[in-house]
Amino acid sequence: TRFFNENDPLSSFQSKEKLMSELRKELRVSDVEHRESLAIVDSDDLLRLI
């Protein structure tokens, strides 16, 4: 059995993902806008380092 804690990378990722999803909803960023932004970040080496 796997226990999740703060040191678990998966648990940390899930927490960040949930926080980002909530923030995106609050800012009213559509799925399309989100995908477009991800594509820009993914194609920019400098942004990916951040």
C-alpha positions in Angstrom: 0.0 0.0 0.0 1.3 3.4 -0.9 0.8 6.3 1.5 0.7 9.8 0.3 2.6 12.5 2.1 4.1 15.9 1.5 7.4 14.3 0.3 5.7 12.2 -2.3 6.2 13.7 -5.7 2.9 12.4 -7.0 1.0 13.9 -4.1 2.8 17.2 -4.6 2.0 17.2 -8.3 -1.7 16.4 -7.6 -1.9 19.2 -5.1 -0.4 21.7 -7.6 -2.6 20.4 -10.4 -5.7 20.9 -8.3 -4.6 24.4 -7.2 -3.8 25.4 -10.8 -7.2 24.1 -12.0 -9.0 26.1 -9.3 -7.1 29.2 -10.2 -7.8 28.7 -13.9 -11.5 28.5 -13.1 -11.4 31.6 -10.9 -9.7 33.5 -13.6 -12.1 32.2 -16.2 -9.5 30.8 -18.5 -11.1 28.5 -21.0 -9.8 25.1 -22.0 -8.9 26.5 -25.4 -6.9 29.4 -23.9 -5.3 27.0 -21.5 -4.2 24.6 -24.3 -2.9 27.6 -26.3 -0.9 28.8 -23.4 0.5 25.4 -22.7 1.6 25.1 -26.4 3.4 28.5 -26.1 5.2 27.5 -22.9 6.1 24.0 -24.3 7.7 25.6 -27.4 9.7 28.2 -25.5 12.9 26.7 -23.9 13.3 29.7 -21.5 9.7 29.4 -20.2 10.1 25.7 -19.7 13.0 26.3 -17.3 10.9 28.4 -15.0 
